[in-house]
Amino acid sequence: MRRIGAMVVAITILGGAVPHIVSAASFDYLPENARELVEAAEEAREAWEARKAEVEAGLTIEPWETDEEFEERVEEAVEVEAAAERRYLEFRLDELRYYEFSSEPAELDVDAGDYDRDARAWDVTVAGDLGFLDDVTEFEFSYSLEDADDRAAKYERFSGLVEDGAVAARARYALRGNMDGEYFIRISGIELLDESELTDPIHTASLNRGYEFSRDQRPSEFQPDTAFDFADGRIPSGLEMSGDADWRITGSTYSTVGRSLQAGDITHNQETTVSYSGEVPAGSTLTEVSFARRVSSEANFDFLKFFVNGTEIDSWSGEVDWGDVSYSLDVPAGEEFELSWSYVKDYSIDEGQDTAWIDDIRILFE
């Protein structure tokens, strides 16, 4: 057996069988629907790892090869001969993004506290294990009536539920995984409910609480960001279109992963805009936005423009190749924000491909 870096290659002389890789993982702490999806992904991962080991075991270093050359040959062989297993694992991981999960109301306790007349709000604490944590965790936020149109009716309804101890809560979360065997749960919101109905939420608090786990590690907390990379060929639900044409997914050019978002087809004196709006989650601060951009337009006249809350932050025109940009922000918890990208044309002349692209959007909360 020869060790090359971190890789061990077994030299098989008599065609000995490669043992199947068996995971000792147990995901019993996950709710059933999430557990089934993760277990399916892990079965695909085990098949991929077994196939990789089989390919590696069938190769031996030649006398004229350096260690680096042999390692490169092994990587190329794995890429080709374990391609089907890899694609199936990618499919299983990609499948996770199409589901939204929720905790059971029985898994969370609600303490709405007293109503603050000056703030027109309740300070709410929701606590529980969410059905997958080892310990109870707390979520704190405000339910405000400040901007409510029917303030009196909402006050009467919620204060009555608080008095009767009939307020329930439900957490909404998404599940993601990667090729390294890491999984991530992102809590996007807590819904306050009438426990006698459990249908339409009375109020939904925006959150950004995350947990990471793997087959060797139970869930532990981390601070997630919001990310869009368009790899699955779909417009993420959080992006909104406006202007004279809609932005669209394209595979003709991209920054890293096979697809990007391209400006809509417009003509002179028109613009096309894509926006993302949200509220900074409780306990967090919006600190940074980054993305990749490319432009092919009439220099100094037709622009890709980036806005934060309606204020232009940056712009590009002419021939601008793919590159990453980032911007520091300081938006506190509870504040709303809007990020917008607009391709804007003046009154005449088309040059280049007359369009713009964005990719790999990252919105970082700390």
C-alpha positions as CSV (number, residue, x, y, z in Angstrom):
1,M,0.0,0.0,0.0
2,R,1.4,3.4,-1.0
3,R,0.4,6.6,0.7
4,I,0.3,9.7,-1.6
5,G,-0.5,12.8,0.4
6,A,-3.8,12.1,2.1
7,M,-4.8,9.4,-0.3
8,V,-4.2,5.7,0.2
9,V,-4.0,3.5,-2.9
10,A,-4.2,-0.2,-2.3
11,I,-2.3,-2.4,-4.9
12,T,-4.4,-5.4,-5.6
13,I,-2.5,-8.3,-7.1
14,L,-5.1,-11.0,-7.3
15,G,-8.2,-9.0,-8.0
16,G,-9.3,-8.9,-4.4
17,A,-12.7,-7.4,-3.7
18,V,-13.0,-3.8,-2.6
19,P,-14.9,-3.7,0.7
20,H,-18.2,-1.8,0.7
21,I,-18.0,1.4,2.7
22,V,-20.5,1.2,5.5
23,S,-21.5,4.4,7.2
24,A,-22.1,4.3,11.0
25,A,-24.3,7.4,10.7
26,S,-27.6,7.6,12.3
27,F,-30.0,10.4,11.6
28,D,-32.7,9.3,14.0
29,Y,-32.8,12.8,15.5
30,L,-34.2,14.3,12.3
31,P,-37.9,14.4,11.6
32,E,-39.0,11.5,9.4
33,N,-39.5,13.4,6.2
34,A,-36.1,15.1,6.4
35,R,-34.4,11.9,7.6
36,E,-35.6,10.0,4.6
37,L,-34.1,12.5,2.2
38,V,-30.8,12.7,4.0
39,E,-30.5,8.9,4.3
40,A,-31.1,8.6,0.5
41,A,-28.4,11.2,-0.1
42,E,-26.0,9.2,2.2
43,E,-26.7,6.0,0.4
44,A,-25.8,7.7,-2.8
45,R,-22.6,9.1,-1.1
46,E,-21.6,5.6,0.1
47,A,-22.0,4.2,-3.4
48,W,-19.9,7.0,-4.8
49,E,-17.2,6.5,-2.2
50,A,-17.2,2.8,-2.8
51,R,-16.8,3.3,-6.5
52,K,-14.0,5.8,-6.0
53,A,-12.2,3.3,-3.8
54,E,-12.6,0.6,-6.4
55,V,-11.2,2.7,-9.1
56,E,-8.3,3.9,-6.9
57,A,-7.5,0.3,-5.9
58,G,-7.2,-0.8,-9.5
59,L,-4.4,1.7,-10.2
60,T,-0.7,1.4,-9.4
61,I,2.1,3.9,-9.8
62,E,4.4,3.4,-12.7
63,P,8.2,3.6,-12.3
64,W,8.4,6.6,-14.6
65,E,5.6,8.6,-12.7
66,T,6.1,11.1,-10.0
67,D,3.7,11.0,-7.0
68,E,2.0,14.1,-8.3
69,E,1.6,12.6,-11.8
70,F,0.1,9.4,-10.4
71,E,-2.2,11.4,-8.1
72,E,-3.4,13.4,-11.1
73,R,-4.0,10.1,-13.1
74,V,-6.0,8.7,-10.2
75,E,-8.2,11.8,-10.0
76,E,-8.8,11.7,-13.7
77,A,-9.8,8.0,-13.6
78,V,-12.1,8.6,-10.7
79,E,-13.7,11.6,-12.5
80,V,-14.5,9.4,-15.5
81,E,-15.2,6.0,-14.0
82,A,-17.2,7.2,-10.9
83,A,-19.1,9.8,-12.9
84,A,-22.5,8.0,-12.7
85,E,-22.3,7.6,-8.9
86,R,-21.3,11.3,-8.5
87,R,-24.1,12.5,-10.7
88,Y,-26.6,10.5,-8.7
89,L,-25.3,12.0,-5.4
90,E,-25.6,15.4,-6.9
91,F,-29.2,14.7,-7.9
92,R,-30.0,13.6,-4.3
93,L,-28.4,16.7,-2.8
94,D,-30.1,18.9,-5.3
95,E,-33.4,17.3,-4.4
96,L,-33.2,18.7,-0.9
97,R,-33.6,22.3,-2.1
98,Y,-37.2,21.6,-3.4
99,Y,-38.6,20.9,0.1
100,E,-39.6,23.2,2.9
101,F,-40.0,21.7,6.3
102,S,-41.7,22.8,9.5
103,S,-41.6,21.8,13.1
104,E,-44.6,20.5,15.0
105,P,-46.4,23.1,17.2
106,A,-46.1,20.7,20.1
107,E,-42.3,21.0,19.9
108,L,-42.3,24.7,20.7
109,D,-43.5,26.7,23.8
110,V,-44.6,30.3,23.5
111,D,-44.3,33.1,26.0
112,A,-45.7,36.3,24.6
113,G,-45.2,38.4,27.7
114,D,-47.0,41.7,28.3
115,Y,-48.2,44.1,25.6
116,D,-46.1,47.2,25.4
117,R,-48.5,50.1,24.7
118,D,-45.8,52.6,23.7
119,A,-44.2,50.2,21.2
120,R,-47.5,48.6,20.3
121,A,-45.9,45.2,20.4
122,W,-45.4,42.0,22.3
123,D,-41.9,40.7,23.1
124,V,-42.2,37.0,22.2
125,T,-40.0,34.1,23.2
126,V,-40.4,30.8,21.5
127,A,-38.4,27.8,23.0
128,G,-38.1,24.2,22.0
129,D,-35.8,21.5,20.5
130,L,-37.4,21.8,17.0
131,G,-37.6,18.1,16.9
132,F,-33.9,17.6,16.0
133,L,-31.8,19.4,18.7
134,D,-30.3,17.9,21.8
135,D,-31.2,20.9,23.9
136,V,-33.9,23.5,24.1
137,T,-33.1,26.7,22.1
138,E,-34.9,30.1,22.3
139,F,-36.0,32.5,19.6
140,E,-36.8,36.1,20.6
141,F,-38.6,38.6,18.5
142,S,-41.4,41.2,18.6
143,Y,-44.9,41.0,17.2
144,S,-45.6,44.6,16.4
145,L,-49.0,46.3,15.5
146,E,-47.3,49.6,14.6
147,D,-48.0,49.3,10.8
148,A,-51.1,47.1,11.0
149,D,-54.2,48.4,9.2
150,D,-56.7,46.6,11.5
151,R,-54.7,47.2,14.7
152,A,-57.7,47.0,17.0
153,A,-58.9,43.6,15.7
154,K,-55.4,42.1,15.7
155,Y,-54.9,43.3,19.3
156,E,-58.1,41.8,20.5
157,R,-57.5,38.5,18.8
158,F,-53.9,38.0,19.9
159,S,-54.3,39.4,23.4
160,G,-57.2,37.0,23.9
161,L,-55.1,34.1,22.8
162,V,-52.3,35.2,25.1
163,E,-54.7,35.4,28.1
164,D,-56.1,31.9,27.3
165,G,-52.6,30.4,26.8
166,A,-53.7,29.4,23.3
167,V,-50.7,30.7,21.2
168,A,-48.8,28.1,19.3
169,A,-45.7,28.4,17.2
170,R,-44.2,26.6,14.2
171,A,-40.7,26.9,12.8
172,R,-40.1,26.9,9.0
173,Y,-36.8,25.6,7.7
174,A,-34.9,24.5,4.7
175,L,-32.3,21.7,4.3
176,R,-29.2,21.7,2.1
177,G,-26.2,19.4,1.7
178,N,-22.9,19.4,-0.2
179,M,-20.4,17.0,-1.7
180,D,-18.3,17.1,1.4
181,G,-20.9,15.3,3.5
182,E,-22.1,18.4,5.3
183,Y,-25.7,19.3,5.8
184,F,-27.3,22.6,6.8
185,I,-30.6,23.5,8.3
186,R,-31.7,27.1,8.0
187,I,-34.6,28.4,10.1
188,S,-36.2,31.1,8.0
189,G,-39.1,32.0,10.2
190,I,-41.3,31.4,13.3
191,E,-45.1,31.4,12.8
192,L,-47.4,32.4,15.6
193,L,-50.7,30.4,15.4
194,D,-54.0,30.0,17.1
195,E,-53.6,26.5,18.6
196,S,-57.2,25.7,17.8
197,E,-56.7,26.3,14.1
198,L,-53.0,25.8,13.2
199,T,-53.7,27.0,9.7
200,D,-53.1,30.7,8.7
201,P,-50.3,32.3,10.8
202,I,-51.2,35.3,12.9
203,H,-47.7,36.6,12.5
204,T,-44.5,35.3,10.9
205,A,-41.1,36.5,12.3
206,S,-38.2,36.5,9.9
207,L,-35.2,34.6,11.3
208,N,-31.8,33.4,10.1
209,R,-30.7,30.7,12.5
210,G,-28.7,27.8,11.2
211,Y,-27.5,24.3,12.2
212,E,-24.9,22.1,10.6
213,F,-24.6,18.3,10.9
214,S,-23.0,15.3,9.1
215,R,-23.0,11.6,9.5
216,D,-20.4,12.0,12.2
217,Q,-21.7,15.1,14.0
218,R,-25.1,16.0,15.5
219,P,-26.6,19.4,14.7
220,S,-24.6,22.4,16.1
221,E,-25.5,26.1,15.6
222,F,-23.9,28.3,13.0
223,Q,-24.8,31.6,11.4
224,P,-25.9,31.0,7.8
225,D,-25.9,33.5,4.9
226,T,-28.4,33.8,2.1
227,A,-27.0,32.6,-1.3
228,F,-28.2,32.3,-4.9
229,D,-26.1,30.6,-7.5
230,F,-28.7,29.5,-10.1
231,A,-27.1,26.1,-10.6
232,D,-30.5,24.3,-10.6
233,G,-31.8,26.4,-13.5
234,R,-34.6,28.0,-11.5
235,I,-35.3,31.5,-10.5
236,P,-35.2,31.5,-6.6
237,S,-38.5,32.4,-5.0
238,G,-37.1,35.4,-3.2
239,L,-36.2,37.3,-6.4
240,E,-38.7,39.7,-7.9
241,M,-38.7,41.1,-11.4
242,S,-39.7,44.6,-12.6
243,G,-39.1,47.0,-15.5
244,D,-39.6,46.3,-19.2
245,A,-38.5,42.7,-19.3
246,D,-37.7,39.8,-16.8
247,W,-34.3,38.5,-16.1
248,R,-33.8,34.9,-17.0
249,I,-31.5,31.9,-16.3
250,T,-28.8,31.2,-18.9
251,G,-26.1,28.6,-19.3
252,S,-24.2,30.5,-22.0
253,T,-21.9,32.2,-19.5
254,Y,-21.5,32.0,-15.8
255,S,-19.1,32.6,-12.9
256,T,-18.6,29.2,-11.3
257,V,-21.4,26.6,-11.5
258,G,-22.9,26.3,-15.0
259,R,-25.6,29.0,-15.0
260,S,-26.1,32.7,-14.3
261,L,-28.9,35.2,-14.2
262,Q,-29.1,37.4,-17.4
263,A,-30.8,40.7,-17.9
264,G,-34.0,40.8,-19.8
265,D,-34.1,41.8,-23.5
266,I,-34.8,45.5,-23.7
267,T,-34.3,48.3,-26.2
268,H,-33.6,52.0,-26.0
269,N,-34.8,54.0,-22.9
270,Q,-35.8,50.9,-21.1
271,E,-34.6,49.0,-18.0
272,T,-34.9,45.5,-16.5
273,T,-34.5,44.9,-12.8
274,V,-34.2,42.0,-10.4
275,S,-34.6,42.6,-6.6
276,Y,-34.3,40.8,-3.4
277,S,-36.1,42.2,-0.3
278,G,-36.1,41.0,3.3
279,E,-35.9,41.9,6.9
280,V,-32.8,41.4,8.9
281,P,-33.4,38.5,11.2
282,A,-33.6,38.9,15.0
283,G,-30.2,38.7,16.6
284,S,-28.4,39.4,13.4
285,T,-26.9,42.3,11.4
286,L,-26.6,42.5,7.6
287,T,-22.9,43.1,7.2
288,E,-22.0,42.2,3.6
289,V,-23.3,41.6,0.1
290,S,-21.2,40.0,-2.6
291,F,-21.8,38.8,-6.1
292,A,-20.2,38.1,-9.5
293,R,-21.1,40.3,-12.5
294,R,-20.3,40.5,-16.2
295,V,-21.3,43.3,-18.7
296,S,-21.2,43.6,-22.4
297,S,-22.7,47.0,-23.4
298,E,-22.2,50.4,-24.9
299,A,-19.5,51.9,-22.7
300,N,-20.5,54.9,-20.5
301,F,-24.1,54.8,-21.7
302,D,-25.7,51.4,-21.1
303,F,-25.2,50.3,-17.5
304,L,-25.6,47.4,-15.0
305,K,-26.4,49.2,-11.7
306,F,-26.5,47.9,-8.2
307,F,-28.7,49.5,-5.6
308,V,-29.2,49.1,-1.8
309,N,-32.5,50.4,-0.6
310,G,-32.9,52.5,-3.7
311,T,-29.5,54.1,-3.5
312,E,-27.1,53.4,-6.3
313,I,-23.9,51.8,-4.9
314,D,-22.0,50.8,-8.1
315,S,-22.3,50.5,-11.9
316,W,-20.5,49.0,-14.9
317,S,-20.6,49.5,-18.6
318,G,-18.6,48.4,-21.7
319,E,-16.9,45.0,-21.8
320,V,-16.5,43.8,-18.2
321,D,-15.5,40.2,-17.7
322,W,-16.6,38.0,-14.8
323,G,-15.4,39.3,-11.5
324,D,-16.5,39.3,-7.8
325,V,-17.4,42.4,-5.9
326,S,-18.4,42.9,-2.3
327,Y,-19.9,45.7,-0.2
328,S,-19.9,46.2,3.5
329,L,-23.2,47.1,5.1
330,D,-24.5,47.7,8.6
331,V,-28.3,47.0,8.7
332,P,-29.5,46.1,12.2
333,A,-32.0,43.4,13.2
334,G,-35.6,44.1,12.4
335,E,-34.8,46.6,9.6
336,E,-36.0,45.9,6.0
337,F,-33.6,46.0,3.1
338,E,-33.8,45.8,-0.7
339,L,-31.0,44.8,-3.1
340,S,-31.6,45.5,-6.8
341,W,-29.7,45.0,-10.0
342,S,-30.8,47.0,-13.1
343,Y,-29.6,46.9,-16.7
344,V,-30.4,50.4,-18.0
345,K,-30.2,51.6,-21.7
346,D,-30.0,55.1,-23.0
347,Y,-31.8,56.5,-26.0
348,S,-29.6,55.1,-28.8
349,I,-26.9,52.6,-30.0
350,D,-26.4,49.0,-29.2
351,E,-22.9,47.6,-28.6
352,G,-21.4,44.3,-27.5
353,Q,-24.0,41.7,-26.5
354,D,-26.1,44.5,-25.0
355,T,-26.8,42.7,-21.7
356,A,-25.5,42.0,-18.2
357,W,-25.2,38.9,-16.0
358,I,-25.0,38.3,-12.2
359,D,-24.1,35.1,-10.3
360,D,-23.1,33.8,-6.9
361,I,-25.0,36.3,-4.8
362,R,-24.1,36.1,-1.1
363,I,-25.9,38.0,1.7
364,L,-24.0,37.7,5.0
365,F,-25.6,38.1,8.4
366,E,-23.6,38.1,11.6
